[in-house]
Amino acid sequence: MKKIYLDKRFWRNAQEHWVSFESDPKLRVTKGNIYGRCVPCMTNLYQQLQAGKEEIELQEAFHCWKVIAVLKNQEECLEVLKEYEEQFLKNHSVKGKFGSSQPSRPSKVLMFHTEDEAEKERLLKELQICVEKINPEGQVFSQKACANLYYELLGDWREWKEVTPIRNPEMRSVLIHRIKKLLYWEKGD
């Protein structure tokens, strides 16, 4: 039987951080995606913003999805992962994370990542079944993976195309600064 493995940071009191999970015990896809997809994608956006482009070629960002469950706490996230593992993991590999970027928030997020729209739809249905069993009030939805990074510049992700015009050019310098900080090219404030 396939299993879902948690990042070792979980065992070091990760109550207030994101914890990665994957069906690979070494989290190889997650680790590979950081430098193989995410950093190049952010670098691509940065370069287009620096070049003064009027529209953004989304490339990887257009094909990255997250399927999200909003739950009460970390324990519910773990229960939903266990339920998912028991019901649906047999034929699939998964990757994602759970936690919150704002530790003071009363809820936690469980997030599956995918680069395939069909897989996104399947995960959405399967996660809904698991969440309903653990917390019928839990919310389940999907969105583009980097919607939080691109939203201020391009608007609602539902309107994005592979090449999307910039809607809010005044956000250019703000995003350049934010990306520099995300990629550790500039020290934080």
C-alpha positions in Angstrom: 0.0 0.0 0.0 1.3 3.5 -0.9 1.8 6.0 1.9 1.9 9.7 2.4 5.2 10.9 4.0 5.7 14.1 5.9 8.7 16.4 5.8 10.9 15.7 8.7 10.3 19.3 10.0 6.9 18.1 11.1 8.5 16.1 13.9 10.4 19.2 15.1 7.3 21.1 16.2 6.1 22.6 13.0 2.9 23.8 14.5 3.3 27.3 13.0 4.9 26.4 9.6 4.1 24.8 6.3 4.8 21.0 6.3 5.4 19.3 2.9 4.0 15.9 2.2 4.5 13.5 -0.7 3.9 9.8 -1.7 7.7 9.6 -2.1 9.5 9.0 1.3 12.3 11.4 0.2 10.0 14.1 -1.1 12.0 14.1 -4.3 9.3 15.7 -6.6 8.7 18.5 -4.0 12.4 19.2 -3.6 13.0 19.0 -7.4 10.1 21.4 -8.1 11.5 24.1 -5.9 14.5 24.6 -8.1 13.2 22.9 -11.3 9.9 24.8 -11.6 9.2 27.4 -8.9 12.5 29.3 -8.9 12.7 29.4 -12.8 9.0 30.5 -12.9 9.6 33.4 -10.5 12.8 34.3 -12.3 10.9 34.3 -15.6 8.3 36.7 -14.1 11.0 38.9 -12.7 12.8 39.1 -16.0 9.6 40.0 -17.9 8.8 42.7 -15.3 12.3 44.1 -15.5 12.1 44.2 -19.3 8.9 46.3 -19.1 6.7 43.7 -20.9 3.1 44.7 -21.3 1.9 41.1 -21.1 3.3 38.1 -19.2 4.1 34.7 -20.6 2.9 32.5 -17.8 4.7 29.3 -19.0 4.8 26.9 -16.0 2.5 29.1 -13.9 -0.3 28.6 -16.4 -0.2 24.8 -15.8 0.3 24.7 -12.0 -2.7 24.0 -9.8 -3.4 23.7 -6.2 -6.3 21.9 -4.7 -7.1 23.3 -1.3 -9.0 22.3 1.8 -9.6 24.8 4.6 -9.8 23.0 7.9 -10.0 23.8 11.6 -6.5 22.8 12.6 -3.4 20.7 11.9 -5.0 17.6 13.3 -7.8 17.8 10.8 -5.2 18.2 8.0 -3.5 15.0 9.2 -6.9 13.2 9.5 -7.8 14.2 5.9 -4.4 13.0 4.6 -4.9 9.7 6.4 -8.4 9.3 4.9 -7.0 10.2 1.4 -4.2 7.7 1.8 -6.6 4.9 2.7 -9.2 5.7 0.0 -7.4 7.1 -3.0 -3.6 6.8 -2.9 -3.5 3.3 -4.4 -3.0 4.3 -8.0 -1.6 7.9 -7.7 1.3 9.9 -6.5 0.6 13.1 -4.6 2.5 16.1 -3.3 1.6 19.2 -1.3 1.8 20.9 2.0 -0.4 21.9 5.0 -0.2 24.6 7.6 -0.5 28.4 7.3 1.7 31.4 6.4 -0.2 33.3 9.2 0.2 31.3 12.4 -2.4 33.4 14.2 -5.2 32.3 11.9 -7.7 29.9 13.5 -7.8 27.6 10.4 -5.2 25.6 8.6 -4.9 24.8 4.9 -4.2 21.4 3.2 -3.0 21.9 -0.3 -2.2 19.4 -3.1 -0.1 20.5 -6.0 -0.4 19.3 -9.6 0.7 20.4 -13.1 -2.2 18.6 -14.8 -5.7 19.9 -15.2 -7.3 16.4 -15.3 -5.4 15.5 -12.1 -6.6 18.7 -10.6 -10.2 17.7 -11.3 -9.7 14.2 -9.9 -8.0 15.6 -6.7 -10.8 18.1 -6.2 -13.4 15.3 -6.2 -11.4 13.0 -4.0 -10.4 15.6 -1.5 -14.0 16.8 -1.2 -15.0 13.2 -0.2 -12.3 13.0 2.4 -13.0 16.5 3.9 -16.7 15.8 4.1 -16.0 12.7 6.2 -13.7 14.6 8.6 -15.2 18.0 8.7 -18.5 18.6 6.7 -18.0 22.4 7.1 -14.5 22.3 5.5 -14.1 24.2 2.3 -12.6 22.6 -0.8 -11.6 24.5 -4.0 -8.9 24.8 -6.6 -7.0 27.7 -8.1 -3.8 28.4 -10.1 -0.8 27.7 -7.9 0.8 31.1 -8.0 -2.4 33.1 -8.0 -1.3 35.0 -4.9 1.9 36.1 -6.7 0.3 37.1 -10.0 -3.1 38.3 -8.9 -2.2 42.0 -8.2 -0.5 42.2 -11.6 -2.9 40.2 -13.8 -6.2 40.0 -12.0 -8.4 37.0 -11.5 -6.6 33.7 -12.4 -9.9 32.5 -14.1 -9.2 35.1 -16.9 -5.6 34.2 -17.5 -4.3 33.0 -20.8 -0.9 31.5 -21.5 0.1 35.1 -22.4 -1.9 37.6 -20.2 -1.9 41.4 -20.5 -0.8 43.2 -17.4 -3.9 44.9 -15.8 -2.2 46.8 -13.0 1.2 48.1 -14.3 1.6 50.1 -11.1 2.3 46.8 -9.3 5.4 46.1 -11.4 7.9 47.6 -8.9 6.2 46.1 -5.9 6.4 42.6 -7.5 10.0 43.1 -8.5 10.8 43.8 -4.9 8.7 40.9 -3.6 10.3 38.4 -6.0 13.8 39.6 -5.0 12.9 38.9 -1.4 11.3 35.5 -2.2 14.4 34.4 -4.1 16.8 35.9 -1.4 18.3 38.3 -3.9 17.6 41.1 -1.5 17.5 41.2 2.3 14.1 41.5 3.9 12.9 44.6 5.8 
